[in-house]
Amino acid sequence: MEAFPAPRLAMDAADPDGPRGPSAAPAGPERERLLTGALLDLASSADREPARHAAALIGYVGLLGGRTAPEAVAVLAGRPPVTAASGQRAEALGELEEKLGQGPVRDCLAGAPADEVPLADAAATTRWPRFAARAQELGIRRVSAVPLTVAGPEDTPAAGGRLGPALGALVLYHDSDASLPPERAVPARALAEAAALHLRHRRTRDQVGQLEQALRSRIVIEQAKGMLAERFGVPTDGAFTELRRYARAHQRNLHDLARSVVDGSPPDPFRKKGPKERR
C-alpha cells in the first residue's frame, strides 16, 4: 500500500499531458508537508512497479517545483532500464542519449554525476559534444544529474571518491543560465535518495526471495538423494550423480526431477530401475 498519495502525473505514466503540479511552487508549511509526504511515499512504496515508481519521482519534481520546475527524466537501472520523462524535450533528450551513447544519464548511471553543468561550457561540450549541442538547440542551458544511491554500512566509495554504479538517475534540464535560489530549487537529491531506498529495498527483497527458493530447492534435492540412496543401496553421492546425469541427459530441471522422486509422482524414472541398471 502506498504511504502517501502521489500526484496524478506520478500515478499515471501514460498521461504525459497531465498536470505538473501547482502554477507556483508551494512555500512554507505547505512545501514541507508535500516534501515530507513525497519522501515517505518514494521510500516506502516497495510494491510499486518500476515504471510507476519512475513516474512518481518525476511527478514529485513537478509538484514541488511548480512553474519553476525543470523538465526531468528519471531512469531506473535494469535490463532493460525503465524511463519516465516530464516533457517532450526531456523525452527526446533521453532517447538521444541512447542513440549517441553519451550524456548525463549515462554518466550518472556509471557513477559520474553532473552538478548543474552549463551546456555551453567547454566541460560539457567536451564531455557530451553532440548531446550538448542538441540540448542547446532545444533551449536547455544547464543539466543536473543526480544519482539514485543509498549509502549502506557495506558500501565503499569507488576510485576518486565517487560512488559506484547507481540504482538509477534523475536528470534535470534547466532553461535558465542562472541557478535557482535555494528556496525555489527542487530538492532533487532528497527525492533521489528516497527513490533509491525503494529500489534498494526491492532489490534486497528479490535477493531474499531467490535465496529462499534456492534453499527450498536444495532441501528437495537432498531428500531425493536420501530416498534414492536407501532405495538402491548406494551412497548419497552416487545417488546425486545419477540424479544429475538423468536430468542432463533428458533435459529435465534437476529440482523438478527431485520433486517427482520425493512426491512419488510421475514421471519418476527411478521407480522401476536402479541407477546401475540404466548405465
Order of alpha helices (4+ residues) and beta strands (2+ residues): alpha-alpha-alpha-beta-beta-alpha-alpha-beta-alpha-alpha-beta-beta-alpha-alpha-alpha
